[in-house]
């Protein structure tokens, strides 16, 4: 005979267990549905620099490939200012749902946090890496004012006149500045840093014979190098492999600075808290764009080499570079203007 008191006592427990099981099933089903549905609407790619810069072809290439992949017409939105911090903060404060993404680069992710006393986002917390997309070398370009035609000539001149040969940069703490500082250390030369407020003025003065050298990212250097061979000479590239666009220009590694490998790079980042499955979906889509789409060939024309990475690999690269640039900034006491 069944004890009614036992049945009555156990009924609430059973009811609670059933409800919990139903809730769990619904949650799992909902989560799976959300994961399968992403992306269900257009994605906004935020570029934290003005239109026409190095990051724009990366943003448009990804946006177009993702449109082909998922069918939504994606948007590229420019939010320049404050050394990329305005656009980066905008993404950091956006909903972590995978629909507002950042085309991130060296300065915002690896230099600003050490250069500025206050940065409105924390890398790895408020803004997280998705995938490295492409990288490009810096080109050490000499102007006619320097009067040299090769890297050995330049080094010999700099060593014979310590503190007299100069190099320009696009601003204090800019990657063009820090690359120059790293170079002088590795090459054992003393040079004078001449900061400008932006790259266009440097290029004009370089072509005009008013400055001596500049570490210029290849996308913006390729045009004037090709058309002004009488005014500028590319002496070396900073990556560990030569660029297909400058096949006759040696690497600094080849020239004796073993292991010198500095690039200006472009990646995809997302707001902190973006679900891992969404981040992984995006990283896979970047890899798809590189392997199957026309992104690699498209960016090659700008002097970039597509890379692709997992979020974890990209995060490690950012940590490593942050340590390198942070050490130089600290040791030299570099302060943002």
N, C-alpha and C positions, 0 to 999 in steps of 0.2 A: 504494500500500500504506500502511495506517495505522501510524504509529509508536506501538507499545504504551507506550513510555516516556512519550510525550506525553500519552496518555490517562490513564495512571496518575498523572502529575504534575498534570493539570488536574482530575481527579475530586474531590479534597478541596476545591478552590476552588469548583467548581460546587455541591458539596454544601452548603458554607457559605452560598453565595448563595441557594440554594433554601430553606435553613432560615431565613435572615434574612427572605426574602420572605414565607414562611409566618408567621413571628412578627409581621411588620408587618401582614399581613392580619388575623391574629387580634386584634391590639391594636386596630386600627381598628374591626373588627367589634364587639369588646367595648365599646369606648368609645361607639360608636353605640348599642349595645343599652342601655348604662347611661343615655345621654342620653334615649333614647326611653322608658325605664322610669320616669324621674323624673316625679312622685313615686310611689314604689311602696308607701308607708306613710304614716300620719298625720304631720302637721307640728305641732311645738310652738311656739306663739307666746309668747315670754317678755315679760311686762309688768313693768318694773322699778319699779313703784309699787304701792301697795295697790289692791285692788279698789274700784270705784266712782269712780275718777278719770277724767280726760279721755282717757287712753289706752285705757281698756277698750272703748268702742264701736268704736274703730278696729280693735283686735285681734279682737273678736268678728265684726265685719263682714267682715274679710278671711278669718277662719277659716271662716265660713259660706259665703262665695262660693267659696273654694277647695274646700270639700266638694262643692258643686254642680258645680264644674268637673272635679274629679278623682275624686270618689266616696269619699274617705277622711274619716272623722270626725276632724277636727283638734282640737287641745287648746289652751286658753288657760291659761297658768300664771303666777301672780303671784310675783315675787321682789323685794320692795321693800327699801329700806335704802341708807344711805350716799349719798344724793343720786343714786340710780339706778345707782350703781357696782356694787352686788352683782349685780343682774340682768344688767347689761351685761357684767361680767366672766364671768358664767356662760356667756353666749352666746359670748364671745370665746374661751373655753377648750373649747367644744363641738366635736364633729367637724364639719369643713367640708363637710358633705354635703347641705346644704339642708333638713335635717329639724329643726333648732333655729334659730329666727329671733327677732329682737328687734324690738319696737315701740319705735323710737328717737325721741328728742325733743331739743329745743334744749340743755337742760342737759348731758346725758350726752355729746353729740357736739361741741358748740361752746364750752361754758363750762368744764366741769370740767377739761379739760387745761391751761387757763391759771390756773384758780383754786386747784388743789391741787398741792402739791409732788410728790406721788406719786399717779398714777392707774394702776390695775391693767390697763390696756389702752391700746393705741395706735390712735387713730382712723385709718383708712385702711390699717392693717396687720393688727391683731388683730380689728378689727370694720370691716366695709366696707358702704357704702351700696348698697341695691337700688333703692328708689324712694321719692320723696316721695309721701305719700298725701294729706294734707290740711293746711290751715293755718287759723288763726283769729286775729282781731285781739285785741290787748289793749284793754281799755276803761278810759279815765281816768275813774274814778268819784269824785265829790265827796260827802262826807258833810254832814249838816246843820250840823256844827260849823264848817265853812268859811264857810257863809252866802252862797254864790254859786250862780247858776243857769245860767251860761254860761261857755264857755272864755275869752272876752275879759275877763269880770269876774274870773276866777281869775288870769289873767296880770297884770292891772292891780293886783290885791291883792298878788300875790307880788312884783311890782316895787316896790311902795310900801313893802313890809316885808321887805327882803332878810334871808334866814336865819331867818325866823319861821314861814313856812308850811311844813308838813311833808307827807311822803308815806310811806306804809307799804309794806313788801315782805314776801314770804314767807321772807326770810332773806338774809343777806349773800351776794352773788354769784348769787342766784336771778335768773332772767330778769326778774322783776317789779322787782328792784332795778336791774339794768343798764339796763332800759328807762327807768326814772326818771332815771338818771344821763345817759343819752343825751338825754333830753328837756330836762333843765335846761341842758345845753350848747347845744342847738339853739334853745331858747326864750329863752336869755339871762336866766334867773332863778336865784336862789339859794334852795334849799329844803333842809330838814333831812330826812335819811333816818332812818326809824324801823323797824328790822328786827324781824320777828316770827319765831317758830318754827313756820311753817305758815300756811296760808291761812284755816282755819276761824276762828281767833281774830281775824284781821283783819276778816273779814266781820261777826262778832259786834260788834266795837268800832265798825265803820263804821256799822252799823245803830243802835247804841247812842249814836251822837253823840260818840264818844271820840277818833276820829282824823279827819284831814281829807281825805286822798286816797289812792287805791290804783290802780295799773295792774293790772287783773285780767283774765286770759284770759276771753274771752266764754263758753265752756262753763260755767264756774262762776259767772259774773256774771249771766247772762241771767235766772235765776229770781228772785233778790232784787231786781234792777232793776225787773222787771215788777210785783212785788207790794209794793214799798216806795217808790213814787214820792214819798211825803211825807218820806222819810228820806235818799234818795240821788238824785244826778243824774248821768247819764252825760254827760260833757262832750265827749268825742272818742274816736275809735278810731284805732289806730296803723297800720293797713294803708292802702294807697293807694286802696282802694275801700271804700265803705260796706258795712256788713253788712245782709243782708236781714232779719235779726232786729231790727236797730236802724236802720231806714231814715232816721230823722230826726236821727240823730247824725252830725255831720260828721267827716271825717278830719282829722288834723293837717296833712296836705298842703293840704287846702282852706283851713285856718285860717292858712296862712302858712308852715308849716314844710315847704317844698317838698322832695319826695323822701323825706320821712319814711315809712318802710315797714318796720315791725317786726311780726313775727307769732310766735305760739307755734305750732310745727308738729309733725307726727307722721309718721313714716316707717317704712319696713321696712328692716332691716339684717341682715347675715349674718356668720358667722365669717369671719375672714380666711382665704384659701386656698380658699374655695368656688369650684368650677369656674365659669368664665365662662358656659358654656351654661346652668348651673343658675340663676345670677344673672339672666341674660337671660330665662329662662323665667318666673321669679318676677316680674320687672319687667313682662313682657307680661301676666301674670295680674292684676297690680294694675291695669294700664290697662284690662283687660277688665272688672274689677269696677267701675271708675269709669264706663266707657262703657255697658256692657250690664246690669250688675246694679243692685241698689237701694242700693248703698253711698252714692252721692252724696246721694240724698234722705234716707237714714237719718242721715248725718252732718250734713246741713243743719239738722236739728232740734236739733242740739247747738251750732249756731253755727259749724260748720266748713264750709270750702269745699274740695272735693276738687280735687287738682291732677294728680298723676301725673307721672312724669319717667323719663328713662333713668338708669341708674346713674351715668353720667358727669355728667349735669346735676346730679344730687343731690350728687355729690361736690364739684362746683364751688361749689354753694351752701354746703355745710358749710365749705369752705375760706374763702370770703368772709366768712361770719358769724363764724367762729373768729378771723379777723384783726380784725374790728370789736370783738368782745367782749374779745379778748385785749389790744388796745390800751387800752381803757378800764380794764380790770383792772390793767394795768401802770402806767398814768399816775396812777391814783388810789391805787395801792398796796393794792388790796383783797385781804384775806386771808380764807380760809375759817375759820369758827368751829369 
